[in-house]
Amino acid sequence: MQAVYELPSKRFHQTAPLFARAWFDEMYLESVLLGRQPGRVFVDDLITPTSAVMFRTYEYYVAGDPVQSMRQFLKDAPAEVGVFQNFYGWAPVGKAWEKVLLDDFDSLGFIPRLNFIWNHEPLTNWRDAMPAGALILPLDAALAKRVDEAMHETIGLFWSGYDRFEQGGYGFVLLKDNTLASVAFAGSVGTKAVNIVVATDDKFQRQGLAKLVCSAFIEDTLARGLLPTWDTDSANGRSRVLAKRLGFVEREPFVEIGSYPRLPLALSEGKWASESLEGGVTRWHLR
């Protein structure tokens, strides 16, 4: 009988060696493993896992060996599990998972991603470069919520709430004439690195505001003893140009397995059942 096991958070550490093989999004993986941000983790074996999938926010990371039980679980996308509904893309760690995901999901394809890291370039003197009527403020919970509502952003989604963001994340927003114009915030914070998320309201595009608010974010990140990172779809030329202007350099790229536009997965119902085991483990098995 094919089965996978959902781990309680206290056992997430068992999958650390599998996810440690990732050369991208390390802080997103680490933050879940350390309990800083919420996520759900499934493995093929409770004693010695060789295959793991991490569901966090809307991005799904797969690592280790693509064993048949895990492949079947992902392909069926059981609605009863309650995680597949938010699918945005698979983020495979390794070529083996890339191949089988393409084989198992006929409607999905490669979405190339660029992967940047800070190169210790001299920072822009953003304070002297601020245009008239502009102000940069640090984000707290209330201001982060305002940004999400006014700019249709995802701070609360990334952090599963604004209080959690205020406790574990940080960021800055640029106001132009008292209007929220551009924002840079931590999508995730690891023990060594931070991933920056940036957005600018359409009305304020091409005014250099994103560079200013990102510079404030980078300055604060370095003061925290952390290394800024950046990633984006390779098709997003404006993001790539901004990253390089700020002093980021490209690392090894990676891919997502998804679709344009970002379409949901086809879910199954009634194929998989669950049972609770000792220690907070849930066993999901194919009927």
Secondary structure, DSSP 8 states (H G I E B T S, - for coil): --EEEEE-GGGGGGGHHHHTT-SS-HHHHHHHHTTSS--EEEES-SSS--EEEEEETTEEEEEE---HHHHHHHHH-BGGGS-GGG--EEEESSHHHHHHHHHH-TT-EEEEEEEEEE-------HHHH--TTEEEEE--HHHHHHHHHHHT--HHHHHTSHHHHHHH--EEEEEETTEEEEEEEEEEE-SSEEEEEEEE-GGGTTSSHHHHHHHHHHHHHHHTT-EEEEEEETT-HHHHHHHHHHTEEE---EEEEE-SS------B-SSEEEEE-GGG-EEEEE-
